[in-house]
Amino acid sequence: MDAQYPLVPVAPSHPGEVATRYRYHDGAGEIGVIGSVTQSFCGTCSRARLSADGKLHTCLFASAGTDLRALLRAGASDAELLDIVRGLWTGREDRYSELRGRPETSTTRVEMSYIGG
C-alpha cells in the first residue's frame, strides 16, 4: 500500500485510542487500523455502548448487557445510575480480544450493529 499511497504514522490523539492511524504523505486524508486480533487493547479500552433497548455493554463483543432501562423505569435516581454504571465499569472483566480462542471464551455475543459497533 505504501508504494502506491505513501503513509506517515500519526500519534494517538488521546489515551486509549484503539486505531493505529496513518496519514497520506500528500495530506489528502488518513486511515486507521484497529488490530484487536494482533494488538489487543482491552486493558486500555474506554468505550461502553448503550443499545437501543437500554442495555449497557462494556465490551463490543459482550454476550449480554445490563438493563439500565428497567432501572430508570423503576425510578432509579441519577446518583443511583451513576453508582451502578461506575460499578459495572470498574468491576468489568470482559477481555474478549485477549481471551479469544480459549475454550472457556464464549462465542455468543451481541451483534455489533445492535450496539453501534
C-alpha distances in whole Angstrom, upper triangle without the diagonal:
4,5,5,6,7,8,12,14,16,20,21,24,26,27,26,23,21,18,15,14,12,12,11,12,14,16,15,15,13,12,13,13,17,17,21,21,19,20,24,25,28,30,29,28,30,30,33,33,36,36,38,41,42,40,38,35,34,31,29,30,33,36,38,39,42,44,45,46,49,50,50,52,54,55,52,52,49,50,51,47,46,47,46,42,43,44,41,39,40,41,38,37,34,31,30,26,28,31,29,30,33,36,38,35,35,33,35,33,33,31,28,29,33,32,29,26
4,5,5,4,6,9,11,15,18,20,23,25,27,26,23,22,18,15,14,11,11,9,9,12,14,14,14,13,12,14,14,18,18,22,22,20,21,24,25,29,30,29,29,31,31,34,34,38,38,40,43,43,42,40,37,36,33,30,32,35,38,40,41,44,46,46,48,51,51,51,53,56,56,53,53,50,51,51,48,46,48,47,43,43,45,42,39,41,42,39,38,35,33,31,28,29,32,30,32,35,38,40,37,38,36,37,36,36,33,30,31,35,34,31,28
4,6,6,9,12,15,18,21,24,26,29,31,30,27,25,22,19,17,14,14,11,11,13,16,16,16,16,15,18,18,21,21,25,25,24,24,28,29,32,34,33,33,34,34,37,38,41,41,43,46,47,45,43,40,39,36,34,35,39,41,44,44,47,49,49,51,54,55,54,57,59,59,57,57,54,55,55,52,50,52,51,47,47,48,46,43,44,46,43,42,39,36,35,31,33,35,33,34,38,41,42,40,41,38,40,39,39,36,33,34,38,37,34,31
4,6,9,13,16,19,22,24,26,29,31,30,27,25,22,19,17,14,13,10,11,12,14,14,15,14,14,17,18,21,22,26,26,25,26,29,30,33,35,33,33,34,34,37,37,40,40,42,45,45,44,42,40,39,36,33,34,38,41,43,43,46,48,48,50,53,53,53,56,58,58,56,56,53,54,54,51,49,51,50,46,47,48,46,43,45,46,43,42,39,36,35,32,34,36,34,35,39,42,43,40,41,38,40,38,38,35,32,33,36,36,33,30
4,6,10,13,15,19,21,23,26,28,27,24,23,19,17,14,11,10,7,8,9,11,10,11,11,11,14,15,19,20,24,25,23,24,27,27,31,32,31,30,31,31,34,34,37,38,39,42,43,42,40,37,36,34,31,33,36,39,41,41,44,46,46,47,50,51,50,53,55,55,53,53,50,51,51,48,46,48,47,44,44,46,43,40,42,43,41,40,37,35,33,30,32,35,33,34,38,41,42,39,39,37,39,36,36,33,30,31,34,33,30,28
4,7,10,13,17,19,21,24,26,26,23,22,18,16,13,10,9,6,5,8,10,11,11,11,12,14,15,19,20,24,25,23,23,26,26,30,31,29,29,31,31,34,35,38,39,40,44,44,42,40,38,36,34,32,33,37,40,42,42,44,46,46,48,51,51,51,54,56,56,53,53,50,50,51,48,46,48,47,43,43,45,43,40,41,43,40,39,37,34,33,30,31,34,33,35,38,41,42,39,40,38,40,37,37,35,32,32,36,35,31,29
4,7,9,13,15,17,21,22,22,19,18,15,12,10,6,6,5,5,9,9,11,10,8,9,11,13,16,17,21,22,20,20,23,23,27,28,26,26,27,28,31,32,35,36,38,41,41,39,37,35,33,31,29,30,34,37,39,39,41,43,43,45,48,48,48,50,53,52,50,49,46,47,48,44,42,44,44,40,40,41,39,36,37,39,37,36,34,31,30,27,29,32,30,32,35,39,40,36,37,36,37,35,35,33,29,30,33,32,29,26
4,6,10,13,15,18,20,20,17,18,14,11,9,5,5,6,6,10,10,12,11,9,10,11,13,16,18,21,23,21,20,22,22,26,26,24,25,26,27,30,31,35,36,38,41,41,39,37,34,32,30,29,31,34,37,39,39,41,43,43,45,48,47,47,50,52,52,49,48,45,45,46,43,41,43,42,39,38,40,38,35,36,38,36,35,33,30,30,27,28,32,31,33,36,39,40,37,38,37,38,36,35,33,30,31,34,32,29,27
4,7,9,12,15,16,17,14,14,11,8,6,4,6,9,10,13,12,14,12,9,10,10,11,14,15,18,20,18,16,19,18,22,23,20,21,22,23,27,29,32,34,36,39,38,37,34,31,29,27,26,28,31,34,36,36,38,40,40,42,45,44,44,47,49,49,46,45,42,42,43,40,38,39,39,35,35,37,35,31,32,34,32,32,30,27,27,24,25,28,28,30,33,36,37,34,35,34,35,33,33,31,28,29,32,30,27,25
4,6,8,12,14,15,12,13,10,8,5,5,6,10,11,14,12,14,11,9,10,9,12,14,16,18,21,19,17,19,18,21,22,19,19,20,21,25,26,30,31,34,37,36,34,32,29,27,26,25,27,30,33,35,34,36,38,37,39,43,42,42,45,47,46,43,42,39,39,40,37,35,37,36,33,32,34,33,29,30,32,30,30,29,26,27,24,25,28,28,31,33,37,37,34,35,34,35,32,32,30,27,28,31,28,25,23
4,6,9,11,12,10,12,10,8,7,8,10,14,15,17,15,17,15,12,12,11,13,14,16,18,21,19,16,18,16,19,19,16,17,18,20,23,25,29,31,34,36,35,33,30,28,26,25,24,26,29,33,34,33,34,37,36,38,41,40,40,43,45,44,41,40,37,37,38,35,33,34,34,31,29,32,31,27,27,30,28,28,27,25,26,23,24,27,28,31,32,36,36,33,34,34,35,32,32,31,27,29,31,28,26,23
4,6,7,8,6,9,8,7,7,10,12,16,17,20,17,19,16,13,13,11,12,13,14,16,19,18,15,16,13,16,16,13,14,14,16,20,22,25,27,30,33,31,30,27,25,22,21,21,23,26,29,30,29,31,33,32,34,37,37,36,40,41,40,38,36,33,33,34,31,29,30,30,27,26,28,27,23,24,26,25,25,24,22,23,20,21,25,25,29,30,34,33,30,31,31,32,29,28,28,24,26,28,25,22,20
4,7,9,7,10,10,10,10,12,13,17,18,20,17,19,15,13,14,12,14,15,17,18,22,21,18,18,16,18,18,14,14,14,15,19,21,24,27,29,32,30,29,26,24,22,22,21,24,26,30,30,29,30,32,31,33,36,35,35,38,40,39,36,34,31,31,32,30,27,29,29,26,25,27,26,23,24,27,25,26,25,23,24,22,24,27,28,31,33,36,35,32,33,32,33,30,29,28,24,26,27,24,22,20
4,6,6,10,11,12,12,15,17,20,22,24,21,22,19,16,16,14,16,15,17,18,21,21,17,17,14,16,15,11,12,11,13,16,19,22,25,27,30,28,27,23,22,19,19,20,23,24,28,28,26,27,30,28,31,34,32,32,35,37,36,33,31,28,28,29,27,24,25,26,22,21,24,23,19,20,23,22,23,22,21,22,21,22,25,26,30,31,34,33,30,31,31,31,28,27,27,24,25,26,23,21,20
4,6,9,11,12,14,17,19,23,24,27,24,25,22,19,18,16,16,15,16,16,20,19,15,15,11,13,12,8,9,9,12,15,18,22,25,27,30,27,26,22,21,18,17,18,21,22,26,26,25,26,28,27,30,33,31,31,35,36,35,32,31,27,27,28,26,23,24,24,21,19,21,21,17,17,20,19,20,19,18,20,19,19,23,24,27,28,31,30,27,28,29,29,27,26,26,23,25,26,23,21,20
4,6,9,11,13,17,19,23,25,27,25,25,22,19,17,14,14,12,14,13,16,16,13,11,8,9,9,5,6,6,9,13,16,19,22,25,27,25,23,20,18,15,14,15,17,19,23,23,22,23,26,25,28,30,29,30,33,34,34,31,30,27,26,27,24,22,23,23,19,18,20,19,15,16,18,16,17,16,15,16,15,16,19,20,24,25,28,27,24,25,25,26,23,23,23,20,22,23,20,18,17
4,6,8,10,13,16,19,22,24,21,22,18,15,14,11,11,10,12,12,16,15,12,12,9,11,12,8,8,8,10,14,16,19,22,25,27,25,24,21,18,16,15,15,17,20,23,24,23,25,27,26,29,32,31,31,34,36,35,32,32,28,29,29,26,24,25,25,21,21,23,21,18,19,21,19,19,18,16,17,15,17,20,21,24,26,29,28,25,26,25,26,23,23,22,19,21,22,19,17,15
4,7,9,13,16,19,22,24,22,22,18,15,13,9,8,6,8,8,12,12,9,9,7,9,11,9,8,9,10,13,15,19,21,24,26,25,23,20,17,15,13,12,15,17,21,22,22,24,26,26,29,31,31,31,34,36,36,33,33,30,30,30,27,25,26,26,22,22,23,21,18,19,21,18,18,16,14,15,12,14,17,17,21,23,26,25,22,23,22,23,20,20,20,16,19,20,17,16,13
4,6,9,12,16,18,21,19,19,15,11,9,5,5,4,7,9,12,12,10,11,10,13,14,12,11,13,13,16,18,21,23,25,28,27,25,23,20,18,16,15,17,20,23,25,24,27,29,29,31,34,34,34,37,39,39,36,36,33,33,33,30,28,30,29,25,25,27,25,21,23,25,22,22,19,17,17,14,16,20,19,22,24,28,27,24,25,24,25,22,22,21,17,19,21,19,17,14
4,7,10,13,16,19,17,18,14,11,8,5,5,6,8,11,13,12,10,12,11,15,16,14,14,16,16,20,21,25,26,29,32,31,29,26,24,22,19,18,20,23,26,28,28,30,33,33,35,38,37,38,41,42,42,39,39,36,36,37,34,32,33,32,29,28,30,28,24,26,27,25,24,22,19,19,16,18,21,21,23,26,29,29,26,27,26,28,25,25,24,21,23,25,23,20,17
4,7,10,13,15,13,14,11,7,6,4,6,9,11,14,16,15,14,16,15,18,19,17,17,18,18,22,23,26,27,30,33,32,31,28,26,24,22,20,22,25,29,30,30,32,34,34,36,39,39,39,42,44,43,41,40,37,37,38,35,33,35,34,30,30,32,30,27,28,30,28,27,25,23,23,20,21,25,24,27,29,33,33,29,30,29,30,27,27,25,22,23,26,24,21,19
4,7,9,12,10,11,9,5,5,6,9,12,14,17,19,18,16,19,18,22,23,20,20,21,22,25,26,29,31,33,36,35,34,32,29,28,25,24,26,29,32,34,33,36,38,38,39,43,42,42,45,47,47,44,44,40,41,42,39,37,38,38,34,34,36,34,30,32,34,31,31,29,26,26,23,24,28,27,29,32,35,36,32,33,32,33,31,30,28,25,26,29,27,24,21
4,6,8,7,8,6,4,6,9,12,15,17,20,22,21,20,22,22,25,26,23,23,24,24,27,28,31,32,34,37,37,36,34,32,30,28,26,29,32,35,36,36,38,40,39,41,44,44,44,46,49,48,46,45,42,42,43,40,38,40,40,36,36,38,36,33,34,37,34,34,32,30,29,26,28,31,30,33,36,39,39,36,36,35,36,33,33,30,27,28,31,29,25,23
4,5,5,6,6,6,8,11,14,17,19,23,24,23,23,25,25,28,29,27,27,27,27,30,31,34,35,36,40,40,39,37,34,33,31,29,31,34,37,39,39,41,43,42,44,47,47,46,49,52,51,49,48,45,46,47,44,42,44,43,39,39,42,40,36,38,40,37,37,35,33,32,29,31,34,32,35,38,41,42,38,39,37,38,35,35,32,29,29,33,31,28,26
4,5,8,9,9,12,14,17,20,22,25,27,25,25,27,27,31,32,29,29,30,30,34,34,37,38,40,43,43,42,40,38,36,34,32,34,38,41,42,42,44,46,46,47,50,50,50,52,55,54,52,51,48,48,50,46,44,46,46,42,42,44,42,39,40,43,40,40,38,35,35,31,33,36,35,37,40,44,44,41,42,40,41,39,38,36,33,33,36,35,31,29
4,6,8,10,13,16,19,23,25,28,30,29,28,30,30,33,34,32,31,32,32,35,35,38,39,41,44,44,43,41,39,38,36,34,36,39,43,44,43,46,47,47,48,51,51,50,53,56,55,53,52,49,50,51,48,46,48,48,44,44,46,44,41,43,45,42,42,40,38,37,34,36,39,38,40,43,46,47,44,44,42,43,41,40,37,34,34,37,36,32,30
4,6,8,11,15,18,21,23,27,29,28,27,29,28,31,32,29,29,29,29,32,33,35,36,38,41,41,40,38,37,35,34,32,34,37,40,42,41,43,44,44,45,48,48,47,50,52,52,50,48,45,46,47,44,42,45,44,41,41,43,41,38,40,42,40,40,38,36,35,33,35,38,37,39,42,45,46,42,42,41,42,39,38,35,32,32,35,33,30,28
4,7,10,14,17,21,23,26,28,28,27,29,28,31,33,30,29,29,29,31,31,34,35,36,39,39,39,37,36,35,33,31,33,36,39,40,40,42,43,42,43,47,47,46,49,51,51,49,48,45,46,47,44,42,45,44,40,41,43,41,38,40,42,40,40,38,36,35,32,35,38,36,38,42,44,45,41,41,40,40,37,36,33,30,29,33,31,28,26
4,7,11,14,17,20,23,25,25,24,26,25,28,29,26,25,25,25,28,28,30,31,32,36,36,35,33,32,31,29,27,29,32,36,37,36,38,40,39,40,43,44,42,45,48,47,45,44,41,42,44,40,38,41,40,37,37,39,37,34,36,39,36,36,34,32,31,29,31,34,33,35,38,41,41,38,38,36,37,34,32,30,26,26,29,28,24,23
4,7,10,14,16,19,22,21,20,22,21,24,26,23,22,22,22,25,25,28,29,31,34,34,33,31,29,28,26,24,26,29,33,34,33,36,37,37,38,41,42,41,43,46,46,43,43,39,41,41,38,36,39,38,34,34,37,35,31,33,35,33,33,30,29,28,25,27,30,29,32,35,38,38,34,35,33,34,31,30,28,24,24,27,26,22,20
4,7,10,13,16,18,18,17,19,18,21,23,21,20,21,20,23,23,26,27,29,32,32,31,29,27,26,23,21,23,26,30,31,31,33,35,35,36,40,40,39,42,44,44,42,42,39,40,40,37,35,37,36,33,33,35,33,30,32,33,30,30,28,26,25,22,24,27,26,28,31,34,35,31,31,30,30,28,27,24,21,22,25,23,20,18
4,7,10,12,15,15,14,15,15,18,20,17,16,18,17,20,21,24,25,27,30,30,28,26,24,22,20,18,20,23,26,28,28,30,32,32,34,37,37,37,40,42,42,40,39,36,37,38,34,33,34,33,30,30,32,29,26,28,30,27,27,24,22,21,18,21,24,22,25,28,31,31,28,28,26,27,25,24,22,19,20,23,21,18,15
4,6,9,11,11,11,12,13,16,18,16,16,17,17,20,20,24,25,27,30,30,28,26,23,21,19,16,18,21,24,26,27,29,32,32,34,37,37,37,40,42,42,40,40,37,37,38,34,33,34,33,29,29,31,28,25,27,28,25,25,22,19,18,15,18,20,19,21,24,27,28,25,25,24,25,22,22,21,17,19,22,20,18,15
4,6,9,9,8,9,9,12,15,14,12,15,14,17,17,21,22,25,27,27,25,22,19,18,15,13,14,18,21,23,23,26,28,29,31,34,34,34,37,39,39,37,37,34,35,35,31,30,31,30,26,26,28,25,22,24,25,22,21,18,16,15,12,14,17,16,19,21,24,24,21,22,20,22,19,19,18,15,17,20,18,16,12
4,5,6,5,7,9,12,14,14,13,16,16,19,20,23,24,27,29,29,26,24,21,19,16,14,14,18,21,23,24,27,30,31,33,35,35,36,39,40,41,38,39,36,37,36,33,32,32,31,28,28,28,26,23,24,25,22,20,18,15,13,10,12,15,13,16,19,22,22,19,20,19,21,19,20,19,16,19,21,20,18,15
4,6,5,5,7,9,12,12,11,14,14,16,17,21,22,25,27,26,24,21,18,16,12,11,11,15,18,20,21,24,27,28,30,32,33,34,36,38,38,36,36,34,34,33,30,29,30,28,25,25,25,22,20,21,22,18,17,14,11,10,6,8,11,10,13,16,19,19,16,17,16,18,16,17,17,15,18,20,18,17,13
4,6,6,9,11,14,15,14,18,17,19,20,24,24,27,29,29,26,24,20,18,15,13,13,16,18,21,23,26,29,30,33,34,35,36,39,40,41,38,39,37,37,36,33,32,32,30,27,28,28,25,23,24,24,20,18,15,12,10,6,8,10,8,10,13,17,17,15,16,15,17,16,18,18,16,19,21,20,20,16
4,6,10,12,14,15,15,19,19,22,23,27,27,31,32,32,29,26,23,21,17,17,16,19,22,25,26,29,32,33,36,38,38,39,42,43,44,41,41,39,39,38,35,34,34,32,30,29,29,27,24,25,25,22,20,17,14,13,9,9,12,11,13,15,19,20,17,19,18,21,20,22,21,20,23,25,23,23,19
4,6,9,11,12,12,16,17,19,21,25,26,30,31,30,28,25,21,19,16,16,16,19,21,24,25,27,31,31,34,36,36,37,40,41,42,39,39,36,36,36,33,31,31,30,27,26,27,24,22,22,23,20,18,16,12,12,9,9,12,12,15,16,20,21,18,20,20,22,20,22,22,20,23,25,22,22,18
4,6,8,9,10,13,14,16,18,22,24,27,28,27,24,22,18,15,13,13,13,15,18,21,21,24,27,28,31,33,33,34,37,38,38,35,36,33,33,32,30,28,28,27,24,23,23,21,18,19,19,16,14,12,9,9,6,6,9,10,13,15,18,18,15,17,17,19,18,19,20,18,21,22,20,20,16
4,6,6,6,10,11,14,16,20,22,26,27,25,23,20,16,13,11,12,13,15,18,20,20,22,25,26,29,31,30,31,34,35,36,33,33,30,30,29,27,25,25,24,21,20,21,19,16,16,17,14,13,12,9,10,8,8,12,13,16,17,21,20,17,19,19,20,18,19,20,17,21,22,19,18,15
4,6,5,9,10,12,15,18,20,24,25,23,20,17,14,11,9,10,11,12,16,17,17,19,22,23,26,28,27,29,32,32,33,30,30,28,27,27,24,22,22,21,18,17,17,15,12,13,14,11,10,8,6,8,7,7,10,12,15,16,19,17,15,16,17,18,16,17,18,17,20,20,18,18,15
4,6,9,11,13,17,20,23,26,27,25,22,19,16,12,11,14,14,15,19,20,19,21,24,24,28,29,28,30,33,33,33,30,30,28,27,26,24,22,22,21,18,17,17,15,12,12,13,11,10,10,8,11,10,9,12,14,18,18,21,19,17,19,20,21,19,21,22,20,23,24,20,21,18
4,6,9,12,16,19,22,25,27,25,22,18,16,12,12,14,15,16,20,21,20,21,24,24,27,29,28,29,32,33,33,30,29,26,26,26,23,21,21,21,18,16,17,16,12,12,14,12,12,12,11,13,12,12,15,17,21,21,24,23,20,21,22,23,21,21,22,20,23,23,20,19,17
4,6,9,12,15,18,22,23,21,19,15,13,9,9,10,12,13,17,18,17,18,21,21,24,26,25,26,29,30,30,27,27,24,24,24,21,19,20,19,15,15,16,14,11,12,13,11,12,10,10,12,11,12,15,16,20,21,23,22,19,19,20,21,18,18,19,16,19,19,16,16,14
4,7,10,14,17,20,21,19,17,13,12,9,10,11,14,14,18,18,16,17,20,19,22,24,23,24,27,28,28,24,24,21,21,21,18,16,17,17,13,12,14,13,9,11,13,12,13,12,13,14,14,16,18,19,23,24,26,24,21,22,22,22,19,19,19,17,19,19,15,15,14
4,7,10,13,16,18,16,14,11,9,7,7,8,12,12,16,15,14,15,17,17,19,22,21,21,25,26,26,23,23,20,21,21,17,16,17,16,12,13,15,12,10,12,14,12,14,12,13,14,14,16,18,19,22,23,26,24,20,20,21,20,17,15,16,13,15,15,12,11,11
4,7,10,13,15,12,10,7,6,5,6,8,11,10,14,13,10,11,13,13,15,18,18,18,21,22,23,20,20,18,19,18,15,14,15,13,10,11,13,10,8,12,13,11,13,11,13,14,15,17,19,19,23,24,25,23,20,19,20,18,15,13,15,12,14,13,9,10,10
4,6,10,11,10,8,6,5,7,8,8,11,10,13,11,9,11,12,12,14,16,17,17,19,21,22,20,20,18,20,19,15,15,17,15,11,14,15,12,11,15,16,14,16,13,15,15,17,19,20,20,24,25,26,24,21,19,19,17,14,11,12,10,11,10,6,7,8
4,7,8,6,6,5,6,9,11,11,13,12,14,12,9,9,9,9,10,13,14,14,16,18,19,17,18,16,18,17,13,14,16,14,11,14,16,13,13,17,17,15,18,16,18,18,20,23,23,23,26,27,28,26,23,21,21,18,15,12,13,12,12,10,6,8,11
4,5,5,5,6,8,11,12,11,13,12,13,11,9,10,9,10,10,13,15,14,16,19,20,19,20,19,21,20,16,17,19,17,14,18,19,16,16,20,20,18,20,17,20,19,21,24,24,23,26,27,28,26,23,20,20,17,13,10,11,10,10,7,5,7,10
4,6,7,10,11,15,16,15,16,15,16,14,12,12,11,11,10,13,15,14,15,18,19,19,20,19,22,21,17,19,21,19,17,20,21,19,19,23,23,21,23,21,23,22,24,27,27,27,29,31,31,29,26,23,22,19,16,13,13,12,11,8,7,9,13
4,6,9,11,15,16,16,17,15,15,12,10,11,8,9,7,10,12,12,12,15,17,17,19,19,21,19,16,19,20,17,16,20,21,18,19,23,23,21,23,21,24,23,25,28,28,27,30,30,30,28,25,22,22,19,16,13,14,14,13,9,10,12,15
4,7,10,13,15,15,17,15,15,12,9,8,6,5,5,8,10,9,11,13,14,14,16,15,17,16,12,15,17,14,13,16,17,15,16,20,20,18,21,19,22,22,24,27,27,27,30,30,30,28,25,23,23,20,17,14,15,15,15,11,10,13,16
4,6,10,12,13,14,11,12,8,5,5,4,6,7,9,10,11,13,15,16,15,17,16,18,16,13,14,16,13,11,15,15,12,14,17,17,15,17,16,19,19,21,23,23,23,26,26,27,24,21,19,19,16,14,11,13,13,14,11,9,12,14
4,7,9,11,12,10,11,9,5,5,6,7,9,11,12,13,15,16,17,15,17,15,17,15,11,12,14,11,8,12,12,9,10,14,14,12,14,13,16,16,19,21,21,22,25,25,26,23,20,18,19,17,14,12,14,13,14,12,9,12,13
4,6,7,9,6,9,7,5,7,9,10,13,15,15,16,19,20,21,19,20,19,20,18,15,15,16,13,10,13,13,9,10,13,13,10,12,10,13,13,15,17,18,18,21,21,22,20,17,15,16,14,11,9,11,11,13,11,8,10,11
4,7,9,7,10,9,7,9,12,13,16,17,17,19,21,22,23,20,21,19,19,18,15,15,15,13,10,11,11,8,7,10,10,7,9,7,10,11,13,15,15,16,20,20,21,19,16,15,16,15,12,11,14,13,15,14,10,12,12
4,5,5,9,9,9,12,15,16,18,20,20,22,24,25,26,24,25,23,23,22,19,18,19,16,13,15,15,11,10,13,13,9,9,6,8,8,10,12,13,13,17,17,19,17,14,13,13,13,10,10,12,10,13,13,10,11,10
4,6,9,10,10,14,16,17,19,21,22,23,25,27,28,26,27,25,26,24,21,21,22,19,16,18,18,15,13,16,16,13,13,10,10,9,10,13,14,13,16,18,19,18,14,13,13,12,9,8,9,7,10,10,8,9,7
4,7,9,10,14,17,19,21,22,23,25,27,28,29,27,29,27,28,26,23,23,24,21,18,20,19,16,15,18,17,13,12,9,9,6,8,11,11,10,13,15,16,15,11,10,9,9,6,7,8,8,11,11,10,11,9
4,5,7,11,13,16,18,19,20,22,24,25,26,24,26,25,25,23,20,21,21,18,16,17,17,13,13,16,14,11,11,7,9,8,11,13,12,12,15,16,16,14,11,9,10,8,5,6,9,9,13,11,10,12,11
4,7,11,13,16,18,19,20,22,23,24,26,25,27,26,27,24,22,23,22,19,18,20,19,15,16,18,16,13,13,10,12,10,13,15,14,13,15,16,15,13,10,8,8,6,4,5,9,11,14,12,11,15,14
4,7,9,12,14,15,16,18,20,20,23,21,23,23,24,21,18,20,20,16,15,17,16,13,14,17,15,12,13,11,14,13,16,18,17,17,19,19,19,16,14,11,12,9,7,7,10,12,14,12,11,14,14
4,6,9,11,12,13,15,17,18,19,18,20,19,20,18,15,16,16,13,11,14,14,10,12,15,14,11,13,11,15,14,17,19,19,19,22,22,22,19,17,14,15,13,10,9,12,13,14,12,10,13,14
4,6,9,9,10,12,14,14,16,14,16,16,17,14,11,13,13,10,9,12,11,9,11,14,13,12,14,13,17,17,20,22,21,22,25,24,25,21,19,17,19,16,14,12,16,16,18,14,13,16,17
4,5,6,7,9,10,11,13,12,15,15,16,14,11,14,14,11,11,14,14,12,14,17,16,15,18,17,20,21,24,25,25,25,28,28,28,25,23,20,21,18,16,14,17,17,18,14,13,16,18
4,5,5,6,9,10,11,9,11,11,13,11,8,11,12,9,9,13,13,11,13,17,16,16,19,18,22,22,25,27,27,28,31,30,31,28,25,23,24,21,19,16,19,19,19,16,14,17,19
4,5,5,6,9,10,10,12,13,15,13,10,13,15,12,12,16,17,15,17,20,20,20,22,22,25,25,28,30,30,30,33,33,33,30,28,25,26,23,20,17,19,20,19,16,15,17,20
4,5,5,6,9,9,12,14,16,13,11,15,15,13,14,17,17,16,18,21,21,20,23,23,26,26,29,31,31,31,34,33,33,30,28,25,27,23,21,19,21,22,22,18,18,21,23
4,5,5,6,5,9,10,12,9,8,11,12,10,11,15,15,14,17,19,19,19,22,22,26,27,30,31,31,32,35,34,34,31,29,27,28,25,23,21,23,24,24,20,19,22,24
4,5,5,5,8,9,12,10,8,12,13,12,12,16,17,16,18,21,21,21,25,24,28,29,31,33,33,34,37,36,37,33,31,29,30,27,25,22,24,24,24,21,19,21,24
4,5,7,10,12,15,13,12,15,17,15,16,19,20,19,22,24,24,24,27,27,30,31,34,36,35,36,39,38,38,35,33,30,31,28,26,23,25,26,25,22,21,23,26
4,6,9,12,14,11,11,15,16,14,16,19,19,19,21,24,23,24,27,27,31,32,35,36,36,36,39,39,38,35,33,31,32,29,27,25,27,28,28,24,23,26,28
4,6,9,11,10,10,13,14,14,16,18,19,19,21,23,24,25,28,28,32,33,36,37,37,38,41,40,40,37,35,33,35,31,29,27,29,29,29,26,24,27,29
4,7,8,6,6,10,11,10,12,14,15,16,18,20,20,21,25,25,29,30,33,34,34,36,39,38,38,35,33,31,33,30,28,26,28,28,28,25,23,25,28
4,5,5,6,9,10,11,12,14,15,16,18,20,21,22,26,27,30,32,34,35,36,37,40,40,40,37,35,33,35,32,30,28,30,29,29,27,24,26,28
4,5,5,6,9,10,10,12,14,15,16,18,20,21,25,25,28,30,32,33,34,35,39,39,39,36,34,33,34,32,29,27,29,28,28,25,23,24,26
4,5,5,6,9,10,10,12,14,15,16,18,20,23,25,28,30,32,33,34,35,39,38,39,36,34,33,34,32,30,28,30,29,30,27,24,26,28
4,5,5,6,9,10,11,12,14,15,16,18,22,23,26,28,31,31,32,34,37,36,37,33,31,30,32,30,28,26,29,28,29,26,23,25,27
4,5,5,6,8,10,10,12,14,15,16,20,21,24,26,28,29,30,31,34,34,34,31,29,28,29,27,24,23,25,24,25,22,20,21,23
4,5,5,6,8,10,10,12,14,15,19,20,23,25,27,28,29,30,34,33,34,31,29,28,30,28,25,24,26,25,26,23,20,22,23
4,6,5,6,9,10,10,12,14,18,19,22,25,27,27,28,30,33,32,33,30,28,28,30,28,26,25,27,26,28,25,22,24,25
4,5,5,6,9,10,10,12,15,17,20,22,25,25,26,28,31,30,30,27,25,24,26,25,22,21,24,24,25,22,19,22,23
4,5,5,6,9,10,10,14,15,18,20,22,23,24,25,29,28,29,26,24,23,25,23,20,19,22,21,22,20,17,19,20
4,5,5,6,8,10,14,15,18,20,22,23,24,26,29,28,30,27,25,24,26,25,23,22,24,23,25,23,19,21,22
4,5,5,6,8,12,14,17,19,22,22,22,25,28,27,28,24,23,23,25,24,22,21,24,24,26,23,20,22,23
4,6,5,6,9,11,14,16,19,19,20,22,25,24,25,22,20,19,21,20,18,18,21,20,22,20,17,19,20
4,6,5,9,10,13,15,17,18,19,21,24,23,25,22,20,20,22,21,18,18,21,19,22,20,17,18,18
4,6,9,11,13,16,18,18,19,22,25,24,25,22,21,21,24,23,21,21,24,23,25,24,20,22,21
4,6,9,12,15,18,17,17,20,23,22,23,20,18,19,22,21,19,20,23,22,25,23,21,23,22
4,6,9,12,14,14,14,17,20,19,20,17,15,16,18,18,16,17,20,19,22,20,18,20,19
4,6,9,12,11,11,14,17,15,17,14,12,13,16,16,15,17,20,19,23,21,19,21,19
4,6,9,9,9,11,14,14,15,13,10,11,13,13,12,13,16,16,19,18,16,18,16
4,6,5,6,8,12,12,14,12,9,11,13,14,13,15,17,16,20,19,17,19,16
4,5,5,6,9,10,12,11,7,9,9,11,10,12,14,14,17,18,16,17,14
4,6,5,9,10,14,13,10,12,12,14,13,15,16,14,18,19,17,18,15
4,6,9,9,13,12,10,13,14,16,15,18,19,18,22,22,21,21,18
4,6,6,9,9,6,9,11,14,14,17,18,18,22,22,21,22,19
4,6,9,9,6,9,9,12,12,15,16,16,20,21,20,21,18
4,6,8,7,9,9,13,14,17,18,19,23,23,23,24,21
4,6,5,9,10,14,15,19,20,21,25,25,24,26,23
4,6,8,9,13,15,19,21,22,26,26,25,27,25
4,6,9,12,14,17,20,21,25,24,24,26,24
4,6,9,11,14,16,18,21,21,20,22,20
4,5,8,11,14,16,19,18,18,20,18
4,6,10,12,14,17,16,17,19,17
4,7,9,12,15,14,15,17,16
4,6,9,12,11,11,14,12
4,6,9,7,8,10,10
4,5,5,7,9,8
4,5,5,6,4
4,6,5,6
4,6,8
4,6
4
